[in-house]
Amino acid sequence: MSIMATEKNSVAENTFGPIPYGRQHITREDLEAVNDTLLSDYLTQGPRIAEFENAFAAYIGCTYAVAVANGTAALHLCALALEVQPGQKIITPPITFAASSNCIKYCGGEVVFADIDPLTYLLDINKVKALLEASPKGTYQGIVPVDFAGRAVDLEAFRKLANEYGLWLIEDSCHAPGGYFIDSKGMQQNCGNGQFAELAIFSFHPVKHIACGEGGMITTNDEKLYKKLLQLRTHGITKEPGTFTNDISFAAGQPADGDVYPGWYMEMQTLGYNYRITDFQAALGTSQLKRADAGMQRRREIAAQYAKAFTGKEFIIGQSGAVEGHGYHLYIIEAANRLGLYNYLRQQKIYAQVHYIPTHLMPYYKQFGWKEGDMPQSENYYKHCLSLPMYPTLTDEEQAYVIDCINHFYEGR
């Protein structure tokens, strides 16, 4: 088997233009939704935000949704709402974007990495069990499982484990709106539906399923956490009279006449942040959400074609495959000579990407004692992983070209 295609057997020239690993799709309906909002009375906090939150909660199947500035802000607010304290230990995988662990560090918590299952690329529950069993109860406070690449974590199993040790769960579902797993009763459990995790988060970065430019969402079924999140995303301020703690006379600035707080009054009751999303971003998100099911169907069609093309190939060590409920934000192959393939595809204007460099080997986390060899499955995965083009507007012809180029690189035909 040749490592690279010979020149005389080279693949046909790319006539499609650049083919990225991910791409947003903005329609005329999206533009009209944003334009209407820009011409309205609201740019920041307006009615489009609640509309987006309600539509997203209905799509996911949860009770509450809180729209925020981005996925990282969503994670940080979750950690704040669950009152992560300095020194508390939280478990998360190293194969994810750094925000999954950074949100714990923002609160002064200690991140403890647990390795992935090499078949699913998800946090290995057996590795988590081993950590918990090796320490007294109370050592750990929570787990942040990640629906990596769009594949749904079996949160039912993690919930059972979390209950045994008194832990909370934050489901990082940035990659998986529309993803699901089948529970022990044969029921479909949508990512982020709040049935098993206290909180879940999503991202609306341009390459995600729903693009707002930037933006994020927190979902939950817990009313108390929901109200905390609303306050924390806006400087810790409340404008709801039923929540005020100062007396009416103080609020009015003079002896009160009656028992009604003046209309201007608000209270900062805790230290919060400006993590708000804008009204026009929410309008774009609501418009994009209307075609989320069609986008999900197309992603699964693309995944099925990749799986068919690469099954049985000697140069493929592993791949995302055709998996029920997978959200397919990414389609990942593990390939021999990954660097050579990456560079060859770039020459063909196919811009595959690597997701991710293991977080525990980032210089920031290495200072806490993490080193090569600590997470062997994650480190081995990183040596071979490559994310192929995956987005609903990828055409059959473009995908066939990507597959042809990969076959040419390894087989010279």
C-alpha positions as CSV (number, residue, x, y, z in Angstrom):
1,M,0.0,0.0,0.0
2,S,1.5,3.4,-1.0
3,I,1.5,6.1,1.6
4,M,0.7,8.8,-1.0
5,A,-0.8,8.8,-4.4
6,T,1.7,9.0,-7.3
7,E,1.5,12.0,-9.6
8,K,0.3,10.1,-12.6
9,N,-2.5,8.6,-10.6
10,S,-3.4,11.8,-8.8
11,V,-6.9,12.7,-8.1
12,A,-8.9,15.0,-10.4
13,E,-8.6,18.7,-9.8
14,N,-10.9,20.3,-7.2
15,T,-13.5,22.2,-9.2
16,F,-15.7,22.9,-6.1
17,G,-13.6,25.5,-4.3
18,P,-12.6,25.2,-0.7
19,I,-14.4,22.4,1.3
20,P,-14.1,23.1,5.0
21,Y,-14.8,20.7,7.8
22,G,-17.8,22.7,8.8
23,R,-19.8,25.6,7.4
24,Q,-22.8,27.8,8.4
25,H,-25.8,28.0,6.1
26,I,-27.6,31.4,6.1
27,T,-30.9,31.6,4.1
28,R,-33.1,34.4,3.0
29,E,-35.5,33.6,5.9
30,D,-32.6,34.0,8.3
31,L,-31.7,37.3,6.8
32,E,-35.3,38.5,7.0
33,A,-35.6,37.4,10.7
34,V,-32.4,39.3,11.6
35,N,-33.4,42.4,9.5
36,D,-36.8,42.6,11.1
37,T,-35.2,42.5,14.5
38,L,-32.6,45.2,13.7
39,L,-35.5,47.4,12.5
40,S,-37.5,46.8,15.7
41,D,-37.2,48.6,19.1
42,Y,-34.8,46.0,20.5
43,L,-31.2,45.0,19.8
44,T,-30.1,43.5,23.1
45,Q,-32.7,42.1,25.5
46,G,-36.0,41.8,23.7
47,P,-38.9,39.4,22.9
48,R,-36.8,37.4,20.4
49,I,-34.8,35.9,23.2
50,A,-37.8,34.4,25.1
51,E,-39.1,33.2,21.7
52,F,-35.8,31.4,21.0
53,E,-35.6,29.9,24.5
54,N,-39.2,28.5,24.3
55,A,-38.7,27.1,20.8
56,F,-35.4,25.5,21.8
57,A,-36.8,24.0,25.0
58,A,-39.6,22.5,22.9
59,Y,-37.2,21.1,20.4
60,I,-35.0,19.4,23.1
61,G,-37.9,18.4,25.3
62,C,-36.9,20.1,28.5
63,T,-38.8,22.5,30.8
64,Y,-36.5,25.6,30.8
65,A,-33.9,27.1,28.5
66,V,-31.7,30.1,29.1
67,A,-30.0,31.8,26.1
68,V,-26.5,33.2,26.8
69,A,-23.5,34.8,25.0
70,N,-21.8,31.5,24.0
71,G,-21.2,27.9,25.0
72,T,-18.3,28.8,27.3
73,A,-20.5,31.3,29.2
74,A,-23.1,28.6,29.5
75,L,-20.6,26.2,31.1
76,H,-19.4,28.9,33.5
77,L,-22.9,29.8,34.5
78,C,-23.6,26.1,35.1
79,A,-20.6,25.8,37.4
80,L,-21.7,29.0,39.3
81,A,-25.3,27.8,39.6
82,L,-24.1,24.5,41.1
83,E,-21.8,26.4,43.4
84,V,-18.5,24.9,42.5
85,Q,-16.1,26.0,45.2
86,P,-12.3,26.3,45.3
87,G,-10.6,22.9,45.6
88,Q,-13.6,20.9,44.7
89,K,-12.8,18.0,42.3
90,I,-14.8,17.6,39.1
91,I,-14.3,14.8,36.5
92,T,-14.3,15.4,32.8
93,P,-12.7,13.9,29.7
94,P,-9.6,15.4,27.9
95,I,-11.0,14.9,24.4
96,T,-13.2,18.0,24.2
97,F,-12.8,21.7,23.7
98,A,-10.9,23.3,26.7
99,A,-14.1,25.1,27.9
100,S,-15.5,21.8,29.3
101,S,-12.8,21.9,32.0
102,N,-12.0,25.6,32.1
103,C,-15.5,26.4,33.5
104,I,-14.4,24.5,36.7
105,K,-11.2,26.4,36.9
106,Y,-13.0,29.7,36.6
107,C,-14.6,28.8,40.0
108,G,-11.4,27.6,41.5
109,G,-12.3,24.0,41.3
110,E,-9.9,21.2,40.5
111,V,-10.2,19.3,37.2
112,V,-9.6,15.6,37.3
113,F,-9.4,14.0,33.8
114,A,-10.7,10.5,33.1
115,D,-9.9,8.7,29.9
116,I,-12.2,8.0,26.9
117,D,-13.6,4.8,25.6
118,P,-11.6,4.1,22.3
119,L,-14.7,2.8,20.5
120,T,-17.1,5.7,21.3
121,Y,-14.6,8.6,22.0
122,L,-16.8,9.4,25.0
123,L,-15.9,9.6,28.7
124,D,-15.4,6.0,29.9
125,I,-17.7,5.3,32.8
126,N,-15.5,2.5,34.0
127,K,-12.6,5.0,34.3
128,V,-14.9,7.3,36.3
129,K,-16.0,4.4,38.5
130,A,-12.3,3.6,39.2
131,L,-11.6,7.1,40.3
132,L,-14.6,7.2,42.6
133,E,-14.0,3.8,44.1
134,A,-10.3,4.8,44.8
135,S,-11.3,7.7,47.0
136,P,-13.6,8.3,50.0
137,K,-17.1,9.5,49.2
138,G,-17.2,13.2,49.1
139,T,-13.9,13.5,47.3
140,Y,-15.6,14.5,44.0
141,Q,-18.5,16.8,43.6
142,G,-19.5,16.4,39.9
143,I,-19.0,15.1,36.4
144,V,-19.0,16.9,33.1
145,P,-19.7,14.2,30.4
146,V,-19.4,15.4,26.8
147,D,-21.6,14.4,23.8
148,F,-18.4,14.5,21.8
149,A,-18.8,14.9,18.0
150,G,-22.5,14.6,18.5
151,R,-22.6,11.1,20.0
152,A,-24.9,11.0,23.0
153,V,-23.5,9.9,26.3
154,D,-25.5,7.2,28.2
155,L,-26.5,9.7,30.9
156,E,-28.8,7.1,32.5
157,A,-25.8,5.1,33.5
158,F,-23.9,8.2,34.6
159,R,-27.0,9.4,36.6
160,K,-27.0,6.1,38.5
161,L,-23.3,6.4,39.3
162,A,-23.7,10.1,40.3
163,N,-26.5,9.3,42.6
164,E,-24.4,6.6,44.3
165,Y,-21.7,9.1,45.1
166,G,-23.8,12.3,45.6
167,L,-22.6,14.0,42.4
168,W,-24.2,16.5,40.0
169,L,-23.9,16.2,36.2
170,I,-23.4,19.0,33.6
171,E,-24.0,17.6,30.1
172,D,-21.8,19.3,27.6
173,S,-24.0,18.9,24.5
174,C,-22.5,21.6,22.3
175,H,-22.1,19.1,19.5
176,A,-25.4,17.3,19.9
177,P,-28.7,19.2,19.5
178,G,-30.9,16.6,17.9
179,G,-28.8,13.7,19.3
180,Y,-30.2,11.1,21.5
181,F,-29.6,7.7,23.2
182,I,-32.0,4.8,24.0
183,D,-32.5,4.2,27.7
184,S,-33.0,1.0,29.6
185,K,-36.7,1.1,29.0
186,G,-36.3,1.5,25.2
187,M,-37.2,5.2,25.3
188,Q,-35.4,7.9,23.3
189,Q,-33.7,10.4,25.5
190,N,-32.7,13.6,23.7
191,C,-29.4,15.3,24.5
192,G,-30.0,18.1,27.0
193,N,-33.6,17.1,27.9
194,G,-32.9,17.3,31.7
195,Q,-34.0,13.8,32.5
196,F,-30.6,12.8,33.9
197,A,-28.3,15.8,34.2
198,E,-29.1,18.8,36.4
199,L,-27.9,21.1,33.6
200,A,-27.0,20.8,29.9
201,I,-25.4,23.3,27.5
202,F,-25.3,24.0,23.8
203,S,-23.3,26.2,21.5
204,F,-24.4,28.2,18.4
205,H,-21.0,28.9,16.9
206,P,-21.1,29.1,13.1
207,V,-20.0,25.5,12.5
208,K,-22.5,24.1,14.9
209,H,-26.0,22.8,14.0
210,I,-27.6,26.1,14.8
211,A,-25.6,29.2,14.0
212,C,-26.0,32.5,15.7
213,G,-22.5,33.8,15.1
214,E,-21.9,33.3,18.8
215,G,-24.4,32.1,21.4
216,G,-25.2,29.4,23.8
217,M,-28.1,27.8,25.7
218,I,-28.5,26.1,29.0
219,T,-31.3,23.6,29.5
220,T,-32.8,22.2,32.7
221,N,-35.9,20.9,34.4
222,D,-35.0,22.4,37.7
223,E,-36.9,25.6,38.4
224,K,-34.5,26.7,41.2
225,L,-31.5,26.4,39.0
226,Y,-33.3,28.1,36.1
227,K,-34.1,31.2,38.3
228,K,-30.4,31.3,39.5
229,L,-29.2,31.2,35.9
230,L,-31.4,34.1,34.9
231,Q,-29.9,36.2,37.6
232,L,-26.3,35.1,37.1
233,R,-26.4,35.9,33.3
234,T,-27.3,39.6,34.1
235,H,-24.8,40.8,36.7
236,G,-26.7,39.0,39.5
237,I,-29.5,41.6,39.2
238,T,-33.2,40.9,39.7
239,K,-36.1,43.2,38.7
240,E,-38.8,40.9,40.1
241,P,-40.6,42.5,43.2
242,G,-41.2,39.1,44.7
243,T,-37.5,38.5,45.0
244,F,-36.5,41.9,46.6
245,T,-34.9,41.9,50.0
246,N,-34.6,45.7,50.7
247,D,-37.8,47.3,52.1
248,I,-40.0,49.5,50.0
249,S,-39.1,52.7,51.8
250,F,-35.4,52.2,50.9
251,A,-36.3,51.3,47.3
252,A,-38.4,54.5,46.9
253,G,-35.7,56.7,48.5
254,Q,-38.4,58.1,50.9
255,P,-41.2,56.9,53.2
256,A,-43.3,54.5,51.1
257,D,-46.8,55.4,50.0
258,G,-48.4,52.0,49.7
259,D,-46.7,48.6,49.3
260,V,-45.6,48.7,45.6
261,Y,-42.0,49.0,44.7
262,P,-41.2,51.9,42.3
263,G,-40.9,50.9,38.6
264,W,-37.2,51.8,38.4
265,Y,-36.1,49.5,41.3
266,M,-33.7,46.6,40.9
267,E,-31.4,44.7,43.2
268,M,-28.0,43.1,42.6
269,Q,-28.2,40.2,45.0
270,T,-25.1,38.1,43.9
271,L,-22.0,38.5,41.8
272,G,-23.1,37.8,38.2
273,Y,-21.8,38.4,34.7
274,N,-22.9,40.1,31.5
275,Y,-23.5,36.8,29.6
276,R,-26.5,37.9,27.7
277,I,-27.3,37.1,24.0
278,T,-28.7,39.7,21.7
279,D,-32.2,39.9,20.3
280,F,-31.0,39.7,16.7
281,Q,-28.8,36.6,17.4
282,A,-31.9,35.0,19.0
283,A,-33.9,35.8,15.9
284,L,-31.3,34.1,13.8
285,G,-31.2,31.1,16.1
286,T,-35.0,30.8,16.0
287,S,-35.0,30.9,12.2
288,Q,-32.2,28.3,12.0
289,L,-34.0,26.0,14.5
290,K,-37.0,25.7,12.1
291,R,-34.8,23.6,9.7
292,A,-32.9,21.7,12.4
293,D,-34.6,18.4,11.7
294,A,-33.8,18.6,8.0
295,G,-30.2,19.5,8.8
296,M,-30.0,16.5,11.2
297,Q,-31.3,14.1,8.6
298,R,-28.7,15.4,6.0
299,R,-25.9,15.0,8.5
300,R,-26.9,11.4,9.1
301,E,-27.0,10.7,5.4
302,I,-23.5,12.1,5.0
303,A,-22.3,10.0,7.9
304,A,-23.8,6.8,6.4
305,Q,-21.9,7.5,3.1
306,Y,-18.6,8.0,5.0
307,A,-19.2,4.8,7.0
308,K,-19.9,2.8,3.9
309,A,-16.8,4.2,2.1
310,F,-14.3,3.5,4.8
311,T,-15.6,0.3,6.5
312,G,-13.0,-2.4,5.9
313,K,-10.2,-0.1,4.7
314,E,-6.8,-1.0,6.1
315,F,-5.8,2.6,6.6
316,I,-8.8,3.4,8.8
317,I,-8.1,2.6,12.4
318,G,-11.5,3.8,13.6
319,Q,-14.3,6.1,12.6
320,S,-17.5,7.7,13.9
321,G,-19.6,5.1,11.9
322,A,-23.3,4.9,11.5
323,V,-24.7,5.1,15.1
324,E,-28.4,5.6,16.0
325,G,-29.0,9.0,17.6
326,H,-25.6,10.4,16.7
327,G,-25.8,14.2,16.2
328,Y,-22.8,14.3,13.8
329,H,-21.4,17.7,14.5
330,L,-18.2,16.0,13.4
331,Y,-17.4,12.9,11.4
332,I,-14.1,11.5,12.6
333,I,-11.8,9.0,11.1
334,E,-8.7,7.6,12.8
335,A,-6.2,7.2,10.0
336,A,-2.6,6.0,9.5
337,N,-0.2,8.8,8.6
338,R,-2.7,11.4,9.7
339,L,-0.3,14.3,9.2
340,G,0.4,13.2,5.6
341,L,-3.3,12.9,4.9
342,Y,-4.1,16.2,6.5
343,N,-1.5,18.0,4.3
344,Y,-2.5,16.2,1.2
345,L,-6.2,17.1,1.6
346,R,-5.2,20.8,2.1
347,Q,-3.4,20.6,-1.2
348,Q,-6.7,19.5,-2.7
349,K,-8.5,22.4,-0.9
350,I,-10.2,20.1,1.6
351,Y,-9.8,21.6,5.0
352,A,-10.2,18.7,7.5
353,Q,-9.5,19.5,11.1
354,V,-8.3,17.8,14.3
355,H,-10.6,17.6,17.3
356,Y,-9.0,17.8,19.8
357,I,-5.5,18.1,21.3
358,P,-6.0,16.4,24.7
359,T,-6.7,19.1,27.2
360,H,-4.6,17.5,29.9
361,L,-1.5,18.0,27.7
362,M,-2.2,21.7,27.1
363,P,0.6,23.8,28.8
364,Y,-1.9,25.3,31.2
365,Y,-3.0,21.9,32.6
366,K,0.4,20.3,32.5
367,Q,1.4,22.8,35.2
368,F,-0.9,20.9,37.6
369,G,1.0,17.6,37.0
370,W,-0.7,16.1,34.0
371,K,1.7,14.5,31.6
372,E,1.9,12.2,28.6
373,G,0.9,8.6,29.5
374,D,-1.8,9.7,31.9
375,M,-4.6,9.2,29.4
376,P,-3.4,6.6,27.0
377,Q,-6.7,6.1,25.0
378,S,-7.1,9.9,24.5
379,E,-3.4,10.3,23.5
380,N,-3.6,7.4,21.0
381,Y,-6.8,8.8,19.6
382,Y,-5.1,12.2,19.1
383,K,-2.3,10.7,17.0
384,H,-4.8,9.5,14.4
385,C,-8.0,11.6,14.5
386,L,-9.2,13.7,11.6
387,S,-12.6,15.5,11.2
388,L,-13.9,15.3,7.7
389,P,-16.2,17.8,6.0
390,M,-19.6,17.5,7.7
391,Y,-22.4,20.1,7.2
392,P,-25.9,19.9,5.6
393,T,-25.0,21.8,2.5
394,L,-22.1,19.5,1.6
395,T,-23.2,18.0,-1.7
396,D,-23.0,14.4,-2.8
397,E,-20.4,15.3,-5.4
398,E,-18.2,17.2,-2.9
399,Q,-18.4,14.3,-0.4
400,A,-17.5,11.8,-3.2
401,Y,-14.5,14.0,-4.0
402,V,-13.4,14.0,-0.4
403,I,-13.7,10.2,-0.2
404,D,-11.9,9.8,-3.6
405,C,-9.0,12.0,-2.4
406,I,-8.5,9.9,0.8
407,N,-8.5,6.7,-1.2
408,H,-6.0,8.2,-3.7
409,F,-3.7,9.2,-0.8
410,Y,-3.5,5.7,0.6
411,E,-4.1,3.5,-2.4
412,G,-2.8,5.5,-5.4
413,R,-5.9,4.8,-7.4
